[in-house]
Amino acid sequence: VRAEAGPAPERAVSRAGVLAGRGKARYRVQRLDDAVSDLRAARAIAEATGDDAAVADLLLDEATVLDWCGDYAASQALVDRAAPLAARLGDAGLGVRSDVAVGRGHFRRQELDESVARLAPAARRAEALGDHESCVIALLLLAPALVCAGRVDEAEARFEEVIDRCARAGDRLHLGVAFMNRLAVRLMREDPDGALSDLRTAVALARELGSAFLELGPTHNLAELLYWSGELDEALPLAVRASELQQRFFGARLVPDYALLVARIHCARGELAEARRHLDQVLGHADVDALPPVTRALVRLCAQVVQGGDAPDELWDALVAEVREASMLSEHIEVLCFAAAAALRRGRLEAARRWLGDAAAQTAGSRFWSGRLAQLAAELDARARP
């Protein structure tokens, strides 16, 4: 970074401005590590020259970047430093950005009431100040917080608002996030067509921007929804793509969900050697006992399938009971589908009918699984004919 010549203090201020500007630009093209380096270097100069407004501004920017990186604790530590500084300075712009950051922290800690109480007025204040970025960040956090609080109509309205804002502003970065996050509403509405459309749009926007950070989540989610519906040929390459993105760009924060989805799809396709290879990748990087209960149940599901042969009904019933307690979305239906498929292979039609009936009776998620359930029901009917 070059700054124009002049006395040392002026050169330092000029250099800080250049570093800050470059850091802010790098964050918006998702060069997150580089952005953090620039913002920290600029902040060191601001602290040395006593520019408290610049320090608060840079702390809030770095906190946002670290939130994108998933380092929520480090992000919150910076917000805790910036918030009292912004309050003391009394600057309206810094104040609203500080409120958005505090609300974001509440959201990350699942403190939903506090999050909504902070983010809703912050979004309106940011709008009044003409601060587009603070407004859309607040809305992008507020909408899923409202979903979690059971206020789905309000959440849907906030998603529509932020999508409209980003589209009018040409803000494709946050537009992609909005389409990705609206999945929460689509799931609550049992709207598979809307969910698939939103996720395809999010993936397309991420690829236009060349952002692995933006592409990873919607690609994985799109693959999973297609897998649920029985569209395995389309789901598999997307799941593989997400797993490869995770390993290439996020290896330091490797999580099992991506390789596990690939294993689940191979299990459903009957490709047990490939399923075993991806399951081994999961087991090689994760302590199964430390995984969330639903993830642990899906690992056991894959292990039961790839062992070959056919597990007795009692083992399937035990796995169904385990996932019923842990299920967060529709994993219960997933295990029931595998149990029914195993029963069909063994010619145990009554067991298959029982498990399929249980799956079809589920009130949450069954519309997303309608294609897969229809395939299995058709196979059961064909087997039952004399």
Stockholm file with secondary structure:
# STOCKHOLM 1.0

chainA/1-386         VRAEAGPAPERAVSRAGVLAGRGKARYRVQRLDDAVSDLRAARAIAEATGDDAAVADLLLDEATVLDWCGDYAASQALVDRAAPLAARLGDAGLGVRSDVAVGRGHFRRQELDESVARLAPAARRAEALGDHESCVIALLLLAPALVCAGRVDEAEARFEEVIDRCARAGDRLHLGVAFMNRLAVRLMREDPDGALSDLRTAVALARELGSAFLELGPTHNLAELLYWSGELDEALPLAVRASELQQRFFGARLVPDYALLVARIHCARGELAEARRHLDQVLGHADVDALPPVTRALVRLCAQVVQGGDAPDELWDALVAEVREASMLSEHIEVLCFAAAAALRRGRLEAARRWLGDAAAQTAGSRFWSGRLAQLAAELDARARP
#=GR chainA/1-386 SS CCCCCSCHHHHHHHHHHHHHHHHHHHHHTTCHHHHHHHHHHHHHHHHHHTCHHHHHHHHHHHHHHHHHTTCHHHHHHHHHHHHHHHHHHTCHHHHHHHHHHHHHHHHHTTCHHHHHHHHHHHHHHHHHHTCHHHHHHHHHHHHHHHHHTTCHHHHHHHHHHHHHHHHHHTCHHHHHHHHHHTHHHHHHTTCHHHHHHHHHHHHHHHHHHTCHHHHHHHHHHHHHHHHHHTCHHHHHHHHHHHHHHHHHHCGGGCCTHHHHHHHHHHHHHTCHHHHHHHHHHHHHHCCGGGSCHHHHHHHHHHHHHHTCSCCCHHHHHHHHHHHHHHCSSSHHHHHHHHHHHHHHHHTCHHHHHHHHHHHHTCSSSTTTTHHHHHHHHHHHHHHHCC
#=GC SS_cons         CCCCCSCHHHHHHHHHHHHHHHHHHHHHTTCHHHHHHHHHHHHHHHHHHTCHHHHHHHHHHHHHHHHHTTCHHHHHHHHHHHHHHHHHHTCHHHHHHHHHHHHHHHHHTTCHHHHHHHHHHHHHHHHHHTCHHHHHHHHHHHHHHHHHTTCHHHHHHHHHHHHHHHHHHTCHHHHHHHHHHTHHHHHHTTCHHHHHHHHHHHHHHHHHHTCHHHHHHHHHHHHHHHHHHTCHHHHHHHHHHHHHHHHHHCGGGCCTHHHHHHHHHHHHHTCHHHHHHHHHHHHHHCCGGGSCHHHHHHHHHHHHHHTCSCCCHHHHHHHHHHHHHHCSSSHHHHHHHHHHHHHHHHTCHHHHHHHHHHHHTCSSSTTTTHHHHHHHHHHHHHHHCC
//
